[in-house]
Amino acid sequence: MLRPQPGAVPAPTGGLPLSGRPAVGGAFAWVGCHGGAGVTTLQHTVPGGIDGDRVWPGPLPAGGLQPVVLVCRSHAAGLMTAQQAAAQWASGQLPHIDLVGLVVVADAAGRLPRPLRDLLRLVSGGLPRTWHVPWVEPWRQGDPVTDHQPRELTALARELSHLTDRSHPHV
């Protein structure tokens, strides 16, 4: 399991802001690395998470670790913002965050071009886990997200339920 490496990983100059408030009301917080990442869609299709906006949640009132799942699109800008967020966590700036992983939501139909696959591989190497949500054309056309759920969302929901179950920490 990957853990933050204070001192070994330099603190990035960019990244996500830190909220003064903890995320409450769910087993974990979906944190979008950028606008349009897909947090709202995931919140409606995968149970257990709350929308953490585009900020790291603050420390929990009773202490402990706040589980967070980062979300980005698969385009270059989305992957680079995810890389910045992962570097923030890895640098030890967020000792109250349990970074569960990153969900990469497809930004277009089809296979990622090689430069984006390489960037995704690089970004994924700095995170505990990475999941992929494929392109769903009916979502683009305005169909309800609950009517068209790819099998990857079922697997994601099952894994997140297990990983964020506070009675069985995934240390």
CYANA upper distance limits for C-alpha pairs under 8 A (distance plus 0.5 A):
  1 MET  CA    128 PRO  CA      6.55
  1 MET  CA    171 VAL  CA      8.12
  2 LEU  CA    126 GLY  CA      8.15
  2 LEU  CA    127 LEU  CA      7.23
  2 LEU  CA    128 PRO  CA      5.77
  3 ARG  CA     90 ALA  CA      7.27
  3 ARG  CA    128 PRO  CA      8.46
  4 PRO  CA     89 TRP  CA      6.64
  4 PRO  CA     90 ALA  CA      4.48
  4 PRO  CA     91 SER  CA      6.35
  4 PRO  CA     92 GLY  CA      5.64
  5 GLN  CA      9 VAL  CA      6.26
  5 GLN  CA     90 ALA  CA      5.96
  5 GLN  CA     91 SER  CA      5.98
  5 GLN  CA     92 GLY  CA      6.42
  6 PRO  CA     10 PRO  CA      8.23
  6 PRO  CA     90 ALA  CA      7.57
  6 PRO  CA     91 SER  CA      5.30
  6 PRO  CA     92 GLY  CA      5.04
  6 PRO  CA     93 GLN  CA      8.16
  7 GLY  CA     91 SER  CA      7.22
  7 GLY  CA     92 GLY  CA      8.35
  8 ALA  CA     91 SER  CA      7.64
  9 VAL  CA     87 ALA  CA      7.70
  9 VAL  CA     90 ALA  CA      6.74
  9 VAL  CA     91 SER  CA      5.21
 10 PRO  CA     87 ALA  CA      8.21
 10 PRO  CA     91 SER  CA      6.18
 11 ALA  CA     87 ALA  CA      7.31
 11 ALA  CA     88 GLN  CA      6.43
 11 ALA  CA     91 SER  CA      5.74
 11 ALA  CA     93 GLN  CA      7.85
 12 PRO  CA     84 GLN  CA      7.18
 12 PRO  CA     87 ALA  CA      6.81
 12 PRO  CA     88 GLN  CA      6.57
 12 PRO  CA     91 SER  CA      8.47
 14 GLY  CA     84 GLN  CA      6.97
 15 GLY  CA     81 THR  CA      7.46
 15 GLY  CA     84 GLN  CA      5.54
 15 GLY  CA     85 ALA  CA      5.58
 15 GLY  CA     88 GLN  CA      7.03
 16 LEU  CA     33 CYS  CA      7.62
 16 LEU  CA     54 ARG  CA      7.27
 16 LEU  CA     55 VAL  CA      6.00
 16 LEU  CA     56 TRP  CA      7.03
 16 LEU  CA     84 GLN  CA      8.43
 16 LEU  CA     85 ALA  CA      6.63
 17 PRO  CA     54 ARG  CA      8.22
 17 PRO  CA     55 VAL  CA      5.61
 17 PRO  CA     56 TRP  CA      6.75
 18 LEU  CA     55 VAL  CA      6.01
 18 LEU  CA     56 TRP  CA      5.22
 18 LEU  CA     57 PRO  CA      6.75
 18 LEU  CA     58 GLY  CA      6.96
 19 SER  CA     55 VAL  CA      6.34
 19 SER  CA     56 TRP  CA      6.28
 19 SER  CA     57 PRO  CA      5.62
 19 SER  CA     58 GLY  CA      5.66
 20 GLY  CA     57 PRO  CA      7.68
 20 GLY  CA     58 GLY  CA      5.61
 21 ARG  CA     57 PRO  CA      6.55
 21 ARG  CA     58 GLY  CA      5.18
 21 ARG  CA     59 PRO  CA      7.64
 22 PRO  CA     57 PRO  CA      5.31
 22 PRO  CA     58 GLY  CA      4.70
 22 PRO  CA     59 PRO  CA      5.89
 22 PRO  CA     60 LEU  CA      5.78
 22 PRO  CA     61 PRO  CA      7.96
 22 PRO  CA     66 GLN  CA      8.34
 23 ALA  CA     28 PHE  CA      8.29
 23 ALA  CA     29 ALA  CA      6.83
 23 ALA  CA     50 ILE  CA      8.09
 23 ALA  CA     52 GLY  CA      6.94
 23 ALA  CA     57 PRO  CA      5.92
 23 ALA  CA     58 GLY  CA      7.61
 23 ALA  CA     60 LEU  CA      8.14
 23 ALA  CA     66 GLN  CA      8.10
 24 VAL  CA     50 ILE  CA      8.19
 25 GLY  CA     50 ILE  CA      7.22
 26 GLY  CA     48 GLY  CA      5.88
 26 GLY  CA     49 GLY  CA      5.59
 26 GLY  CA     50 ILE  CA      5.97
 27 ALA  CA     48 GLY  CA      5.83
 27 ALA  CA     49 GLY  CA      6.33
 27 ALA  CA     50 ILE  CA      8.35
 27 ALA  CA     67 PRO  CA      7.72
 27 ALA  CA    164 THR  CA      6.47
 27 ALA  CA    165 ASP  CA      7.53
 27 ALA  CA    166 ARG  CA      8.15
 28 PHE  CA     48 GLY  CA      7.15
 28 PHE  CA     49 GLY  CA      5.39
 28 PHE  CA     50 ILE  CA      7.00
 28 PHE  CA     66 GLN  CA      7.44
 28 PHE  CA     67 PRO  CA      5.28
 28 PHE  CA     68 VAL  CA      5.95
 28 PHE  CA     69 VAL  CA      7.57
 28 PHE  CA    164 THR  CA      7.09
 29 ALA  CA     49 GLY  CA      5.81
 29 ALA  CA     50 ILE  CA      5.45
 29 ALA  CA     51 ASP  CA      6.44
 29 ALA  CA     52 GLY  CA      5.66
 29 ALA  CA     57 PRO  CA      8.34
 29 ALA  CA     66 GLN  CA      8.37
 29 ALA  CA     67 PRO  CA      6.92
 29 ALA  CA     68 VAL  CA      5.31
 29 ALA  CA     69 VAL  CA      6.64
 30 TRP  CA     39 VAL  CA      6.68
 30 TRP  CA     43 GLN  CA      8.05
 30 TRP  CA     49 GLY  CA      6.60
 30 TRP  CA     50 ILE  CA      6.42
 30 TRP  CA     51 ASP  CA      5.68
 30 TRP  CA     52 GLY  CA      5.77
 30 TRP  CA     53 ASP  CA      7.88
 30 TRP  CA     68 VAL  CA      6.56
 30 TRP  CA     69 VAL  CA      5.49
 30 TRP  CA     70 LEU  CA      6.44
 30 TRP  CA     71 VAL  CA      7.27
 31 VAL  CA     39 VAL  CA      7.58
 31 VAL  CA     51 ASP  CA      7.21
 31 VAL  CA     52 GLY  CA      5.39
 31 VAL  CA     53 ASP  CA      6.11
 31 VAL  CA     54 ARG  CA      5.92
 31 VAL  CA     55 VAL  CA      6.95
 31 VAL  CA     56 TRP  CA      7.39
 31 VAL  CA     68 VAL  CA      7.22
 31 VAL  CA     69 VAL  CA      6.58
 31 VAL  CA     70 LEU  CA      5.31
 31 VAL  CA     71 VAL  CA      6.49
 32 GLY  CA     36 GLY  CA      8.40
 32 GLY  CA     37 ALA  CA      6.16
 32 GLY  CA     38 GLY  CA      7.89
 32 GLY  CA     39 VAL  CA      6.49
 32 GLY  CA     52 GLY  CA      7.93
 32 GLY  CA     53 ASP  CA      6.54
 32 GLY  CA     54 ARG  CA      5.26
 32 GLY  CA     55 VAL  CA      8.10
 32 GLY  CA     70 LEU  CA      6.35
 32 GLY  CA     71 VAL  CA      5.26
 32 GLY  CA     72 CYS  CA      6.68
 33 CYS  CA     37 ALA  CA      7.26
 33 CYS  CA     54 ARG  CA      6.46
 33 CYS  CA     70 LEU  CA      6.98
 33 CYS  CA     71 VAL  CA      6.36
 33 CYS  CA     72 CYS  CA      6.01
 33 CYS  CA     78 GLY  CA      7.53
 33 CYS  CA     81 THR  CA      6.20
 33 CYS  CA     82 ALA  CA      6.10
 33 CYS  CA     85 ALA  CA      7.49
 34 HIS  CA     54 ARG  CA      6.96
 34 HIS  CA     72 CYS  CA      7.18
 34 HIS  CA     78 GLY  CA      7.16
 34 HIS  CA     81 THR  CA      7.35
 35 GLY  CA     54 ARG  CA      7.98
 36 GLY  CA     73 ARG  CA      8.22
 37 ALA  CA     71 VAL  CA      6.40
 37 ALA  CA     72 CYS  CA      5.07
 37 ALA  CA     73 ARG  CA      5.64
 37 ALA  CA     78 GLY  CA      7.94
 37 ALA  CA    105 VAL  CA      7.57
 38 GLY  CA     42 LEU  CA      6.77
 38 GLY  CA     71 VAL  CA      7.31
 38 GLY  CA     72 CYS  CA      7.53
 38 GLY  CA     73 ARG  CA      7.79
 38 GLY  CA    105 VAL  CA      7.11
 39 VAL  CA     43 GLN  CA      6.52
 39 VAL  CA     51 ASP  CA      7.07
 39 VAL  CA     53 ASP  CA      8.39
 39 VAL  CA     71 VAL  CA      7.00
 40 THR  CA     44 HIS  CA      6.83
 40 THR  CA     51 ASP  CA      7.50
 41 THR  CA     45 THR  CA      6.77
 41 THR  CA    145 VAL  CA      7.13
 42 LEU  CA     46 VAL  CA      6.01
 43 GLN  CA     47 PRO  CA      7.29
 43 GLN  CA     49 GLY  CA      6.60
 43 GLN  CA     50 ILE  CA      6.86
 43 GLN  CA     51 ASP  CA      7.15
 44 HIS  CA    145 VAL  CA      7.80
 44 HIS  CA    146 THR  CA      7.66
 45 THR  CA    145 VAL  CA      7.40
 45 THR  CA    146 THR  CA      6.56
 45 THR  CA    149 GLN  CA      7.94
 45 THR  CA    153 LEU  CA      7.90
 46 VAL  CA    153 LEU  CA      7.30
 46 VAL  CA    154 THR  CA      8.24
 46 VAL  CA    156 LEU  CA      8.08
 46 VAL  CA    157 ALA  CA      5.83
 47 PRO  CA    157 ALA  CA      7.17
 48 GLY  CA    161 SER  CA      7.60
 52 GLY  CA     56 TRP  CA      7.80
 52 GLY  CA     57 PRO  CA      7.28
 57 PRO  CA     66 GLN  CA      8.07
 57 PRO  CA     97 ILE  CA      8.48
 58 GLY  CA     96 HIS  CA      8.22
 59 PRO  CA     63 GLY  CA      7.09
 59 PRO  CA     64 GLY  CA      8.30
 59 PRO  CA     65 LEU  CA      8.06
 59 PRO  CA     66 GLN  CA      7.50
 59 PRO  CA     96 HIS  CA      6.12
 59 PRO  CA     97 ILE  CA      8.28
 60 LEU  CA     64 GLY  CA      7.00
 60 LEU  CA     65 LEU  CA      7.71
 60 LEU  CA     66 GLN  CA      7.11
 60 LEU  CA     96 HIS  CA      8.22
 63 GLY  CA     96 HIS  CA      8.26
 64 GLY  CA     96 HIS  CA      7.09
 65 LEU  CA     95 PRO  CA      8.36
 65 LEU  CA     96 HIS  CA      5.31
 65 LEU  CA     97 ILE  CA      5.78
 65 LEU  CA     98 ASP  CA      5.96
 66 GLN  CA     96 HIS  CA      6.58
 66 GLN  CA     97 ILE  CA      5.39
 66 GLN  CA     98 ASP  CA      6.03
 67 PRO  CA     97 ILE  CA      6.56
 67 PRO  CA     98 ASP  CA      5.03
 67 PRO  CA     99 LEU  CA      6.42
 67 PRO  CA    100 VAL  CA      6.72
 67 PRO  CA    164 THR  CA      7.21
 68 VAL  CA     97 ILE  CA      7.21
 68 VAL  CA     98 ASP  CA      6.56
 68 VAL  CA     99 LEU  CA      5.51
 68 VAL  CA    100 VAL  CA      6.26
 68 VAL  CA    101 GLY  CA      7.93
 69 VAL  CA     99 LEU  CA      6.74
 69 VAL  CA    100 VAL  CA      5.96
 69 VAL  CA    101 GLY  CA      5.73
 69 VAL  CA    102 LEU  CA      6.15
 69 VAL  CA    103 VAL  CA      7.61
 70 LEU  CA     82 ALA  CA      7.84
 70 LEU  CA     99 LEU  CA      8.29
 70 LEU  CA    101 GLY  CA      6.77
 70 LEU  CA    102 LEU  CA      5.09
 70 LEU  CA    103 VAL  CA      6.70
 71 VAL  CA     82 ALA  CA      8.04
 71 VAL  CA    102 LEU  CA      6.12
 71 VAL  CA    103 VAL  CA      5.30
 71 VAL  CA    104 VAL  CA      6.47
 71 VAL  CA    105 VAL  CA      7.86
 72 CYS  CA     78 GLY  CA      5.70
 72 CYS  CA     79 LEU  CA      6.97
 72 CYS  CA     81 THR  CA      8.20
 72 CYS  CA     82 ALA  CA      6.84
 72 CYS  CA    102 LEU  CA      8.06
 72 CYS  CA    103 VAL  CA      6.99
 72 CYS  CA    104 VAL  CA      5.63
 72 CYS  CA    105 VAL  CA      6.66
 73 ARG  CA     78 GLY  CA      5.46
 73 ARG  CA     79 LEU  CA      7.27
 73 ARG  CA    104 VAL  CA      5.95
 73 ARG  CA    105 VAL  CA      5.22
 73 ARG  CA    106 ALA  CA      6.31
 73 ARG  CA    107 ASP  CA      6.10
 74 SER  CA     78 GLY  CA      6.51
 74 SER  CA     79 LEU  CA      6.55
 74 SER  CA    104 VAL  CA      6.28
 74 SER  CA    105 VAL  CA      6.40
 74 SER  CA    106 ALA  CA      5.66
 74 SER  CA    107 ASP  CA      5.95
 74 SER  CA    112 LEU  CA      8.40
 74 SER  CA    116 LEU  CA      8.01
 74 SER  CA    120 LEU  CA      8.30
 75 HIS  CA     79 LEU  CA      6.75
 75 HIS  CA    106 ALA  CA      8.37
 75 HIS  CA    107 ASP  CA      6.66
 75 HIS  CA    116 LEU  CA      7.52
 76 ALA  CA     80 MET  CA      6.60
 76 ALA  CA    116 LEU  CA      6.89
 76 ALA  CA    119 LEU  CA      8.17
 77 ALA  CA     81 THR  CA      6.76
 78 GLY  CA     82 ALA  CA      6.80
 79 LEU  CA     83 GLN  CA      6.68
 79 LEU  CA    119 LEU  CA      7.66
 79 LEU  CA    120 LEU  CA      7.06
 79 LEU  CA    123 VAL  CA      7.53
 80 MET  CA     84 GLN  CA      6.84
 80 MET  CA    123 VAL  CA      8.32
 81 THR  CA     85 ALA  CA      6.80
 82 ALA  CA     86 ALA  CA      6.58
 82 ALA  CA    102 LEU  CA      8.38
 82 ALA  CA    123 VAL  CA      7.75
 83 GLN  CA     87 ALA  CA      6.66
 83 GLN  CA    123 VAL  CA      5.87
 83 GLN  CA    126 GLY  CA      8.32
 84 GLN  CA     88 GLN  CA      6.82
 85 ALA  CA     89 TRP  CA      6.96
 86 ALA  CA     90 ALA  CA      6.53
 86 ALA  CA    123 VAL  CA      8.43
 86 ALA  CA    126 GLY  CA      6.99
 86 ALA  CA    127 LEU  CA      7.02
 87 ALA  CA     91 SER  CA      6.43
 87 ALA  CA    126 GLY  CA      8.12
 88 GLN  CA     92 GLY  CA      7.51
 88 GLN  CA     93 GLN  CA      6.54
 88 GLN  CA     94 LEU  CA      7.76
 89 TRP  CA     93 GLN  CA      6.52
 89 TRP  CA     94 LEU  CA      6.08
 89 TRP  CA     95 PRO  CA      8.43
 89 TRP  CA     97 ILE  CA      8.15
 89 TRP  CA     99 LEU  CA      8.04
 90 ALA  CA    126 GLY  CA      8.21
 99 LEU  CA    127 LEU  CA      8.33
 99 LEU  CA    128 PRO  CA      7.75
100 VAL  CA    128 PRO  CA      6.81
100 VAL  CA    129 ARG  CA      7.30
100 VAL  CA    163 LEU  CA      7.90
100 VAL  CA    164 THR  CA      8.39
101 GLY  CA    127 LEU  CA      6.37
101 GLY  CA    128 PRO  CA      5.82
101 GLY  CA    129 ARG  CA      4.97
101 GLY  CA    130 THR  CA      6.08
101 GLY  CA    131 TRP  CA      8.26
102 LEU  CA    124 SER  CA      8.37
102 LEU  CA    127 LEU  CA      7.57
102 LEU  CA    129 ARG  CA      6.79
102 LEU  CA    130 THR  CA      5.28
102 LEU  CA    131 TRP  CA      6.79
103 VAL  CA    130 THR  CA      6.30
103 VAL  CA    131 TRP  CA      5.25
103 VAL  CA    132 HIS  CA      6.26
103 VAL  CA    133 VAL  CA      7.63
104 VAL  CA    130 THR  CA      7.74
104 VAL  CA    131 TRP  CA      6.64
104 VAL  CA    132 HIS  CA      5.39
104 VAL  CA    133 VAL  CA      6.69
105 VAL  CA    132 HIS  CA      6.47
105 VAL  CA    133 VAL  CA      5.22
105 VAL  CA    134 PRO  CA      6.87
105 VAL  CA    135 TRP  CA      7.89
106 ALA  CA    132 HIS  CA      7.86
106 ALA  CA    133 VAL  CA      6.53
106 ALA  CA    134 PRO  CA      5.63
106 ALA  CA    135 TRP  CA      5.54
107 ASP  CA    135 TRP  CA      7.25
108 ALA  CA    135 TRP  CA      6.40
109 ALA  CA    134 PRO  CA      8.13
109 ALA  CA    135 TRP  CA      5.67
109 ALA  CA    136 VAL  CA      8.26
109 ALA  CA    137 GLU  CA      8.31
110 GLY  CA    135 TRP  CA      8.15
112 LEU  CA    116 LEU  CA      6.51
112 LEU  CA    117 ARG  CA      6.35
113 PRO  CA    117 ARG  CA      6.75
114 ARG  CA    118 ASP  CA      6.60
115 PRO  CA    119 LEU  CA      6.71
116 LEU  CA    120 LEU  CA      6.47
117 ARG  CA    121 ARG  CA      6.64
118 ASP  CA    122 LEU  CA      6.78
119 LEU  CA    123 VAL  CA      6.66
120 LEU  CA    124 SER  CA      6.38
121 ARG  CA    125 GLY  CA      6.79
122 LEU  CA    126 GLY  CA      7.85
123 VAL  CA    127 LEU  CA      7.71
124 SER  CA    128 PRO  CA      8.40
124 SER  CA    129 ARG  CA      7.59
124 SER  CA    130 THR  CA      6.58
131 TRP  CA    156 LEU  CA      7.62
132 HIS  CA    152 GLU  CA      7.74
133 VAL  CA    150 PRO  CA      8.23
133 VAL  CA    152 GLU  CA      6.69
133 VAL  CA    153 LEU  CA      7.41
134 PRO  CA    150 PRO  CA      7.91
134 PRO  CA    152 GLU  CA      8.21
136 VAL  CA    140 ARG  CA      7.47
136 VAL  CA    148 HIS  CA      8.00
136 VAL  CA    150 PRO  CA      8.17
137 GLU  CA    141 GLN  CA      7.06
138 PRO  CA    142 GLY  CA      6.93
138 PRO  CA    143 ASP  CA      5.84
138 PRO  CA    148 HIS  CA      7.61
139 TRP  CA    143 ASP  CA      5.67
139 TRP  CA    144 PRO  CA      7.15
139 TRP  CA    145 VAL  CA      6.39
139 TRP  CA    148 HIS  CA      8.01
143 ASP  CA    147 ASP  CA      7.67
143 ASP  CA    148 HIS  CA      8.40
144 PRO  CA    148 HIS  CA      7.78
145 VAL  CA    149 GLN  CA      7.31
149 GLN  CA    153 LEU  CA      7.01
149 GLN  CA    154 THR  CA      8.43
150 PRO  CA    154 THR  CA      7.91
151 ARG  CA    155 ALA  CA      7.12
152 GLU  CA    156 LEU  CA      6.58
153 LEU  CA    157 ALA  CA      6.49
154 THR  CA    158 ARG  CA      6.76
155 ALA  CA    159 GLU  CA      6.69
156 LEU  CA    160 LEU  CA      6.52
157 ALA  CA    161 SER  CA      6.51
158 ARG  CA    162 HIS  CA      6.94
159 GLU  CA    163 LEU  CA      6.52
160 LEU  CA    164 THR  CA      6.26
161 SER  CA    165 ASP  CA      6.47
162 HIS  CA    168 HIS  CA      8.32
163 LEU  CA    168 HIS  CA      8.30
163 LEU  CA    169 PRO  CA      7.50
163 LEU  CA    170 HIS  CA      6.37
164 THR  CA    168 HIS  CA      8.37
164 THR  CA    169 PRO  CA      7.54
164 THR  CA    170 HIS  CA      8.17
165 ASP  CA    169 PRO  CA      7.04
